[in-house]
Each structure stands twice: as structure tokens, then as C-alpha cells.
Amino acid sequence: MKMIQVGIQNNYILDAKTRELIAVGASIAGNCMPCLRYHFAEALKAGCSLDEIAEAIELAKRVKERPIADIYKLSDELLKKEREKN
């Protein structure tokens, strides 16, 4: 899959490894399977170790789990509140 870069110059401040690790996490956050496949491969090409990629993946998972936990908690609270009315 060829990724299109619109309006991006090659004047990067972050190195390629850092950019790809961020992109792996962003792919997970965005639920983008093609993006994750692409950036996983690019991270390897950029010289990231499997441990570095695994850390980026685990961090992204933890960030993504927070809103899920919050919505589950709210749904339980709403049910409890309504049950207490009756």
C-alpha cells in the first residue's frame, strides 16, 4: 500500500524510528488496519526493534482502553441510578 504524503516536506525534526513508532500508535488509535500493517513494516525498516514496537503497541492499547473503561463505568452508573429510582 503506497501512502500519500500531502504537503509534508522532508525537514523532519523527529527521526524515522520515532515517527514510525508514533505512527504505529496512531494506527491503533485510529483503528486503521492497513495503516498498522504499513507502519509496522516501516518501523522495522527504520531500524526499530520488536521490543520498541511492542512498547509503542502496549502504550497505544492503554491509551485506547481508558475511554472504553470510562464509558463502561458511565453505563453502569446510569443503570444503577435508574434502578434506584424504581
Secondary structure, 3 states (H helix, E strand, C coil): CCCCCCCCCCCCCCCHHHHHHHHHHHHHHCCCHHHHHHHHHHHHHCCCCHHHHHHHHHHHHHHHHHHHHHHHHHHHHHHHHHHHHC
